[in-house]
Amino acid sequence: MGYLILGSGGLGTALAHELAARGEEWLLAGRQSPRGLDPTCYFPLQEVDPLSFEALFTLYDGASLPTVVINTIGLLSDLNHMPERRVEEVTPQWLCESLQANAWPQLALGANLSRLMGPSSRLWLCSLSDLAGSLGGLESNGQGASRYSYRMSKAALNMGARILAAEWVDRFPGAGVITVHPGLMDTPMQQPFKSELDRTLLQDPTQVAPRLLDLIAGLTPAQSGSFLDLQGQPLPW
Ligand SMILES: NC(=O)c1ccc[n+]([C@@H]2O[C@H](COP(=O)([O-])OP(=O)(O)OC[C@H]3O[C@@H](n4cnc5c(N)ncnc54)[C@H](OP(=O)(O)O)[C@@H]3O)[C@@H](O)[C@H]2O)c1
């Protein structure tokens, strides 16, 4: 079983360490090579644009595809942007950047995999989403900052997963798509907000990584198109 991990942040790096410890075959594509791991298992994916994904997938031309692809790329803030607290703070530029980072990579992966898969290919594509992007879960997630661009782009990610799962049922019946809400994690993404968070709810990504891998290993085809928590329970869209 070969794994392709997208994103070298807190969870992506923890997944690579867990896979190395399990003796699995893995490749991590991200902006930074994970420390303490075999550098030959790293691919520098600096941008989330079509050409960068095409370059990554040249590695699989004529080679076996991974059987699990985990997309951990996600964007909540950067040096110039904090999550919006009021609608007046929303800009089309940051909304587009958020969509490109949070929703587009899954479709880029879906397109490149579709190009290389055959009708009998077996594969899971899992993207990390967030309950904060759930329309049905809005009541339970409505507290605190509005986070328009992040939440809208995670909602778009979830919709993309459902559409892709439906497309693959006919084209690639052995290939499935899910999105997973990992819960709060103590990673660089939450660094600027740590003072606002209940620290007892912050999970160590090294604890989340094995749970996510075990969840994916136990998936059944009927679960394709689902939005799940780490226990494998369906979450509201
Ligand atoms: N942490 C949480 O509490 C939490 C809660 C719910 C859901 N999630 C989701 O879980 C996933 C993993 O998050 P994490 O906690 O591991 O966050 P993280 O440490 O910030 O990792 C996110 C990764 O995405 C990459 N990235 C962001 N924008 C990019 C861009 N435009 N181009 C290329 N790479 C880009 C980052 O690269 P750089 O490091 O180089 O910027 C980083 O490798 C994300 O999808 C996140 O939304 C996290």
The ligand as an SDF file (V2000), in Angstrom:
LIG
                    3D

 48 52  0  0  0  0  0  0  0  0999 V2000
   -5.2670   22.4330   13.1560 N   0  0  0  0  0  0  0  0  0  0  0  0
   -6.5790   22.3570   13.3940 C   0  0  0  0  0  0  0  0  0  0  0  0
   -7.0490   22.6360   14.5180 O   0  0  0  0  0  0  0  0  0  0  0  0
   -7.5270   21.9140   12.3250 C   0  0  0  0  0  0  0  0  0  0  0  0
   -8.8900   21.7730   12.6470 C   0  0  0  0  0  0  0  0  0  0  0  0
   -9.7840   21.3510   11.6640 C   0  0  0  0  0  0  0  0  0  0  0  0
   -9.3180   21.0870   10.3770 C   0  0  0  0  0  0  0  0  0  0  0  0
   -7.9760   21.2330   10.0950 N   0  0  0  0  0  0  0  0  0  0  0  0
   -7.5310   20.9520    8.7370 C   0  0  0  0  0  0  0  0  0  0  0  0
   -6.5360   19.9440    8.7780 O   0  0  0  0  0  0  0  0  0  0  0  0
   -5.5950   20.1320    7.6770 C   0  0  0  0  0  0  0  0  0  0  0  0
   -4.1690   20.0850    8.2140 C   0  0  0  0  0  0  0  0  0  0  0  0
   -3.9870   21.2310    9.0130 O   0  0  0  0  0  0  0  0  0  0  0  0
   -2.7360   21.4330    9.9730 P   0  0  0  0  0  0  0  0  0  0  0  0
   -3.3130   21.6220   11.3190 O   0  0  0  0  0  0  0  0  0  0  0  0
   -1.7000   20.3860    9.7240 O   0  0  0  0  0  0  0  0  0  0  0  0
   -2.2680   22.8710    9.4550 O   0  0  0  0  0  0  0  0  0  0  0  0
   -0.8270   23.4010    9.0140 P   0  0  0  0  0  0  0  0  0  0  0  0
    0.2010   22.9110    9.9430 O   0  0  0  0  0  0  0  0  0  0  0  0
   -0.9940   24.8530    8.8450 O   0  0  0  0  0  0  0  0  0  0  0  0
   -0.6480   22.6870    7.5920 O   0  0  0  0  0  0  0  0  0  0  0  0
   -1.3070   23.1550    6.4340 C   0  0  0  0  0  0  0  0  0  0  0  0
   -0.4290   22.8860    5.2270 C   0  0  0  0  0  0  0  0  0  0  0  0
   -1.0230   23.5050    4.0770 O   0  0  0  0  0  0  0  0  0  0  0  0
    0.0110   24.1770    3.3610 C   0  0  0  0  0  0  0  0  0  0  0  0
   -0.5040   25.2720    2.5600 N   0  0  0  0  0  0  0  0  0  0  0  0
   -1.3730   26.2420    2.9200 C   0  0  0  0  0  0  0  0  0  0  0  0
   -1.5950   27.0690    1.9070 N   0  0  0  0  0  0  0  0  0  0  0  0
   -0.8450   26.6340    0.8760 C   0  0  0  0  0  0  0  0  0  0  0  0
   -0.6370   27.0870   -0.4520 C   0  0  0  0  0  0  0  0  0  0  0  0
   -1.2680   28.1620   -0.9320 N   0  0  0  0  0  0  0  0  0  0  0  0
    0.2110   26.3890   -1.2300 N   0  0  0  0  0  0  0  0  0  0  0  0
    0.8370   25.2980   -0.7670 C   0  0  0  0  0  0  0  0  0  0  0  0
    0.6930   24.8090    0.4800 N   0  0  0  0  0  0  0  0  0  0  0  0
   -0.1410   25.4860    1.2840 C   0  0  0  0  0  0  0  0  0  0  0  0
    0.9440   24.6870    4.4400 C   0  0  0  0  0  0  0  0  0  0  0  0
    2.2000   25.0110    3.9090 O   0  0  0  0  0  0  0  0  0  0  0  0
    3.1970   26.0040    4.7250 P   0  0  0  0  0  0  0  0  0  0  0  0
    3.4160   25.3340    6.0610 O   0  0  0  0  0  0  0  0  0  0  0  0
    4.4050   26.0780    3.9000 O   0  0  0  0  0  0  0  0  0  0  0  0
    2.4380   27.3000    4.8400 O   0  0  0  0  0  0  0  0  0  0  0  0
    0.9820   23.4710    5.3570 C   0  0  0  0  0  0  0  0  0  0  0  0
    1.8860   22.5130    4.8620 O   0  0  0  0  0  0  0  0  0  0  0  0
   -5.9910   21.4600    7.0220 C   0  0  0  0  0  0  0  0  0  0  0  0
   -6.7560   21.2130    5.8820 O   0  0  0  0  0  0  0  0  0  0  0  0
   -6.8530   22.1390    8.0820 C   0  0  0  0  0  0  0  0  0  0  0  0
   -7.7790   23.0380    7.5120 O   0  0  0  0  0  0  0  0  0  0  0  0
   -7.0860   21.6300   11.0390 C   0  0  0  0  0  0  0  0  0  0  0  0
  1  2  1  0
  2  3  2  0
  2  4  1  0
  4  5  1  0
  4 48  2  0
  5  6  2  0
  6  7  1  0
  7  8  2  0
  8  9  1  0
  8 48  1  0
  9 10  1  0
  9 46  1  0
 10 11  1  0
 11 12  1  0
 11 44  1  0
 12 13  1  0
 13 14  1  0
 14 15  2  0
 14 16  1  0
 14 17  1  0
 17 18  1  0
 18 19  2  0
 18 20  1  0
 18 21  1  0
 21 22  1  0
 22 23  1  0
 23 24  1  0
 23 42  1  0
 24 25  1  0
 25 26  1  0
 25 36  1  0
 26 27  1  0
 26 35  1  0
 27 28  2  0
 28 29  1  0
 29 30  1  0
 29 35  2  0
 30 31  1  0
 30 32  2  0
 32 33  1  0
 33 34  2  0
 34 35  1  0
 36 37  1  0
 36 42  1  0
 37 38  1  0
 38 39  2  0
 38 40  1  0
 38 41  1  0
 42 43  1  0
 44 45  1  0
 44 46  1  0
 46 47  1  0
M  CHG  2   8   1  16  -1
M  END
$$$$
